[in-house]
Amino acid sequence: MKQIIALLFSVSLLFGCKAKSAGQNSGTGSTDTPASCAAKVSFGSSGSGIDGVKYEAVKKLIESKKLKFEEKRMGREGEREICLPLTELKASEKTAFIEQLKKTAEGGQLVSVSAN
């Protein structure tokens, strides 16, 4: 009997967690879900929230170029990732934009930019 109760409890937790994570992905900059990220900006937190100044600067840069993006919230302190497929840009423009993105994020607390 205890095993059945434990199994039912585990199953209910599993479905509850999936519902939460699906809702967290809803903060997107576009309605299209990109297949891959040409560039990803990650904002971490060490207990005091993300670097809001760098976050706003990165968002302003993305919006100034009118680029599609997907934003995924990941934690309780505002941790998030911004995925940029960069399909609107040519190869040389992508490289230049990623460098500009890195300069914008430079010096931020737990802010990283990665490119594929």
Protein Blocks (a to p, Z undefined) as FASTA:
>chain_A
ZZmmmmmmmmmmmmmmmmmmmmmmmmcfbfbdcfbdfbdcddddehiapafklmmmmmmm
mmmnopacddddfbfnopacdddeklmpcfklmmmmmmmmmmmmgopahiacddZZ
